[in-house]
Amino acid sequence: MSKKSELAACLLLVTLVVSPAHAQQAQTGEAASATSEATKTYPEEALRWLRAGKRFYEGGTRLVPKDHQQAKSAFEKAAEYNHPEALYYLGNLYQNGEDVPHDSEQPAT
């Protein structure tokens, strides 16, 4: 299975498993306890990449500016572990074309 096919399968799984309400909470950071429960089975490295990606995605501080290119890179590394939240954010970056080329096919294929 190609890397692109694996990503597509993971994104489909995330879409089916993560409810829209949970996805919205995860995006706003309100689901921290639920997210920590859901991510306990993932390696620490995947969690570090996910946290780094979220910092760059949200950004807006003096220490960590908003940088969707850096966020994309971090989410891709977390997605290598099939982390559903990383896949969700990565799909959003492509779907919305946020500082990455808009590609409605990338998240789906």
One Martini backbone bead per residue (centre of mass of N, CA, C, O) as a GRO file, in nm:
protein
  109
    1MET     BB    1   0.097   0.036   0.023
    2SER     BB    2   0.078   0.350  -0.011
    3LYS     BB    3   0.117   0.642   0.149
    4LYS     BB    4  -0.139   0.774   0.032
    5SER     BB    5  -0.333   0.539   0.100
    6GLU     BB    6  -0.287   0.540   0.404
    7LEU     BB    7  -0.383   0.829   0.452
    8ALA     BB    8  -0.667   0.789   0.341
    9ALA     BB    9  -0.753   0.567   0.538
   10CYS     BB   10  -0.708   0.735   0.796
   11LEU     BB   11  -0.900   0.968   0.727
   12LEU     BB   12  -1.150   0.795   0.710
   13LEU     BB   13  -1.138   0.689   0.996
   14VAL     BB   14  -1.151   0.963   1.135
   15THR     BB   15  -1.423   1.046   1.017
   16LEU     BB   16  -1.580   0.802   1.149
   17VAL     BB   17  -1.477   0.830   1.457
   18VAL     BB   18  -1.477   1.137   1.458
   19SER     BB   19  -1.662   1.362   1.570
   20PRO     BB   20  -1.749   1.680   1.511
   21ALA     BB   21  -1.745   1.769   1.808
   22HIS     BB   22  -1.464   1.658   1.877
   23ALA     BB   23  -1.308   1.806   1.660
   24GLN     BB   24  -1.375   2.089   1.765
   25GLN     BB   25  -1.255   2.050   2.046
   26ALA     BB   26  -0.967   1.980   1.951
   27GLN     BB   27  -0.920   2.250   1.803
   28THR     BB   28  -0.975   2.423   2.083
   29GLY     BB   29  -0.875   2.233   2.342
   30GLU     BB   30  -1.129   2.101   2.514
   31ALA     BB   31  -1.021   1.778   2.475
   32ALA     BB   32  -0.777   1.699   2.659
   33SER     BB   33  -0.873   1.450   2.818
   34ALA     BB   34  -0.977   1.284   2.578
   35THR     BB   35  -0.714   1.290   2.420
   36SER     BB   36  -0.531   1.154   2.629
   37GLU     BB   37  -0.688   0.889   2.624
   38ALA     BB   38  -0.660   0.837   2.308
   39THR     BB   39  -0.316   0.865   2.322
   40LYS     BB   40  -0.183   0.640   2.509
   41THR     BB   41  -0.093   0.435   2.259
   42TYR     BB   42   0.114   0.640   2.178
   43PRO     BB   43   0.399   0.751   2.113
   44GLU     BB   44   0.583   1.009   2.230
   45GLU     BB   45   0.671   1.118   1.955
   46ALA     BB   46   0.388   1.170   1.843
   47LEU     BB   47   0.306   1.372   2.065
   48ARG     BB   48   0.525   1.581   2.011
   49TRP     BB   49   0.444   1.643   1.718
   50LEU     BB   50   0.159   1.730   1.781
   51ARG     BB   51   0.225   1.967   1.971
   52ALA     BB   52   0.397   2.121   1.769
   53GLY     BB   53   0.181   2.155   1.551
   54LYS     BB   54  -0.022   2.313   1.730
   55ARG     BB   55   0.160   2.553   1.787
   56PHE     BB   56   0.192   2.637   1.487
   57TYR     BB   57  -0.107   2.651   1.409
   58GLU     BB   58  -0.187   2.864   1.629
   59GLY     BB   59   0.001   3.048   1.755
   60GLY     BB   60   0.070   3.398   1.824
   61THR     BB   61   0.350   3.415   1.952
   62ARG     BB   62   0.665   3.503   2.021
   63LEU     BB   63   0.780   3.204   2.032
   64VAL     BB   64   0.521   3.104   1.842
   65PRO     BB   65   0.454   3.125   1.537
   66LYS     BB   66   0.257   3.118   1.279
   67ASP     BB   67   0.316   2.791   1.098
   68HIS     BB   68   0.200   2.578   0.858
   69GLN     BB   69   0.454   2.437   0.758
   70GLN     BB   70   0.548   2.330   1.034
   71ALA     BB   71   0.287   2.188   1.103
   72LYS     BB   72   0.285   1.992   0.868
   73SER     BB   73   0.546   1.847   0.941
   74ALA     BB   74   0.457   1.750   1.223
   75PHE     BB   75   0.196   1.600   1.137
   76GLU     BB   76   0.337   1.398   0.950
   77LYS     BB   77   0.502   1.261   1.177
   78ALA     BB   78   0.251   1.175   1.344
   79ALA     BB   79   0.108   1.021   1.102
   80GLU     BB   80   0.310   0.780   1.093
   81TYR     BB   81   0.136   0.674   1.362
   82ASN     BB   82  -0.172   0.722   1.312
   83HIS     BB   83  -0.268   0.989   1.425
   84PRO     BB   84  -0.579   1.127   1.426
   85GLU     BB   85  -0.525   1.430   1.493
   86ALA     BB   86  -0.306   1.476   1.281
   87LEU     BB   87  -0.484   1.402   1.039
   88TYR     BB   88  -0.689   1.621   1.081
   89TYR     BB   89  -0.502   1.868   1.054
   90LEU     BB   90  -0.385   1.794   0.779
   91GLY     BB   91  -0.653   1.800   0.628
   92ASN     BB   92  -0.716   2.098   0.690
   93LEU     BB   93  -0.479   2.227   0.547
   94TYR     BB   94  -0.560   2.122   0.264
   95GLN     BB   95  -0.858   2.204   0.249
   96ASN     BB   96  -0.789   2.526   0.320
   97GLY     BB   97  -0.502   2.625   0.224
   98GLU     BB   98  -0.290   2.670   0.469
   99ASP     BB   99   0.011   2.743   0.343
  100VAL     BB  100  -0.092   2.534   0.141
  101PRO     BB  101  -0.185   2.369  -0.108
  102HIS     BB  102  -0.477   2.336  -0.241
  103ASP     BB  103  -0.617   1.994  -0.170
  104SER     BB  104  -0.894   1.794  -0.191
  105GLU     BB  105  -0.739   1.514  -0.254
  106GLN     BB  106  -0.524   1.463  -0.035
  107PRO     BB  107  -0.712   1.374   0.208
  108ALA     BB  108  -0.864   1.140   0.022
  109THR     BB  109  -0.586   0.987  -0.126
   0.00000   0.00000   0.00000
